[in-house]
Amino acid sequence: MTFTFLGPAGTFCEQALLSLPGTEAEERVPAVSVDSALAAVRAGEVDAAMVPIENSVEGGVSATLDAVAHGDTLQIVAEALIPITFELLVRPGIERLEDIKIISTHGHAWAQCRGWVEANIPGVSFLPASSTAAGAMGLLDPECTYDAALCSPLVSQNTALRVLRQGVEDHEGAVTRFILVTRPGAMPDPTGSDKTTAVVTMTDDHPGGLRELLDQFATRGVNLTRIESRPTGGGLGQYFFSLDLEGHLNEPRVADALAGAHRMSADVRFLGSYPSATPLASKVPAHASSEAYRAAGDWISRLRRVGRGED
Ligand SMILES: O=C(O)C(=O)C[C@]1(C(=O)O)C=C[C@@H](O)C=C1
């Protein structure tokens, strides 16, 4: 298989990709953005892309949420959770924090370190980079216009760049969740500990619309682990909902909840069921178990047979 990821080498995305068994031996092609990584999958240039979807401090990664919600449908086949810690790397010649005037990094990384930066290097400017590793690698360029970069410890392990400070993140224990995305195809089998991702576009704006959507999941005992609204791009007040839930499409309660969402919304884009990287947070209530669905289905079939005079 051929994989792409938000590059260059040394990003958290690459780390997430390499955390999946077997990926080290496969071809890996870095991409310059989340959009181009997903475009390469859609175009058939690569088989799969590893992209970030949410961070425990900064929240959803809009570039990913929007790119998977629009365009040709893609499928999530795996997820990976990576603990996030940042190092402050400097270009040759910079010796002290006071020498740093401009720091480059990815916007999500800056959001996770800016408290530390403001407290320790007040007045510093932020220069956005396409990724943490892209910002760091720029320091090797003799023409580099900035002084430092915030990135994964992987970069200093593999380059001669100097580490001025380690652990500069504002929140210890932060985690980013990544998804492995392919073109639609065979869905991973249920493991008993799975997640499903979908995008729901509401039919119209009316009181209780979101509550009606949430009821579809609540009444079927389906636990949501993430729900966020993103603008459709069609005008103020027009949003879609991106959501993750516990369970697999092959479980009747999940299929039933998604079918309910489909009946009451303009569109449901199913983005895949895949093994959860961590144990599920909730227990399936007895009334929503696959056995309960089977028993209830048998009961209805019996009633219909009797109604037709067959029993
Ligand atoms: O720039 C990287 O290294 C990435 O993998 C991207 C990304 C993100 O988009 O959130 C991933 C993890 C960190 O939270 C910061 C940046």
PDBQT file of the ligand as one rigid body, heavy atoms in Angstrom, charges set to zero:
ROOT
HETATM    1  O1  LIG A 401       2.030  19.571  12.176  1.00  0.00    +0.000 OA
HETATM    2  C1  LIG A 401       2.002  18.392  12.601  1.00  0.00    +0.000 C 
HETATM    3  O2  LIG A 401       2.979  17.829  13.071  1.00  0.00    +0.000 OA
HETATM    4  C2  LIG A 401       0.743  17.660  12.517  1.00  0.00    +0.000 C 
HETATM    5  O3  LIG A 401       0.754  16.458  12.475  1.00  0.00    +0.000 OA
HETATM    6  C3  LIG A 401      -0.548  18.452  12.576  1.00  0.00    +0.000 C 
HETATM    7  C4  LIG A 401      -1.069  18.694  13.992  1.00  0.00    +0.000 C 
HETATM    8  C5  LIG A 401      -2.568  19.182  13.958  1.00  0.00    +0.000 C 
HETATM    9  O4  LIG A 401      -3.098  19.552  12.935  1.00  0.00    +0.000 OA
HETATM   10  O5  LIG A 401      -3.172  19.226  15.058  1.00  0.00    +0.000 OA
HETATM   11  C6  LIG A 401      -1.045  17.430  14.730  1.00  0.00    +0.000 C 
HETATM   12  C7  LIG A 401      -0.774  17.358  16.046  1.00  0.00    +0.000 C 
HETATM   13  C8  LIG A 401      -0.500  18.535  16.869  1.00  0.00    +0.000 C 
HETATM   14  O6  LIG A 401      -1.684  18.768  17.605  1.00  0.00    +0.000 OA
HETATM   15  C9  LIG A 401      -0.182  19.731  16.053  1.00  0.00    +0.000 C 
HETATM   16  C10 LIG A 401      -0.316  19.741  14.690  1.00  0.00    +0.000 C 
ENDROOT
TORSDOF 0
